[in-house]
Each structure stands twice: as C-alpha cells, then as structure tokens.
Amino acid sequence: MTTSTLGRRAVACHVASYTAVQLAAAIGITRAFSPRITEATGGTVVTMPR
C-alpha cells in the first residue's frame, strides 16, 4: 500500500468519525431541548419564515 493510499484512507476515516460525532451531538442537543420547546409552544411546531 502506498503512502498516498494510506493518506487517503486516514482522511476518509477522520472525516467519517468527525461526521459521526457531529451527528450524535446534533441528535443529543435536539433531544435535550425538544421537550422544552414543545412545552413552551404548547405542542405547536414553530418555524422561521424564509
């Protein structure tokens, strides 16, 4: 295996693990705040106008 191949593999693993951590954090934050948002809005989904 060449150095270039090893480098590409390392970058791919790094990106995959970074993405997984970011996704897990986003899900965790959403779950943590979701009950409070629902309680504050009385169950109404609030969206921002574009």
N, C-alpha and C positions, 0 to 999 in steps of 0.2 A: 504494500500500500504506500502510495507516495505521500509526501508531506502535504501537497495540495489537497489530496483526498481526505487526509486526516483533519486538515484545517476546515474544510467544508463540513465534515461530519461534526466537528466540535461546535461550529457556528450553528448548525441545524439543531443540535441538542440544546445549546444555550437558548436559542430563540424559542424552542418548544417548551422548555422549563419555565422561562420567563413568562410566556403566554399563559401557561397553566396557573402560575402563581397569580397573575393579574386577574384571570377569570375567577379563580377561587376567592380572591379578595373582593371583587365586584359582587359576587353572589353573597358573600358573607355580609357585606355592608348593606346590600339590598334587603336581605332577610332581617338584619338587625333593626332597620328603620321602617320596614314595611308595616308592622302592626301600629306603630306610632302615627304614620301617615294616614292609614285607614281610620284610626280613631279620631284624628284631628279633622278629617274631612267627612266623617260620618259615613264612610264606605264609598264616597264619591271619588271617582278617578279624576284627578286634576291634571290637565295638560296645558302646556305653554303654547300660546299662539305663535305661528311662524311669521 
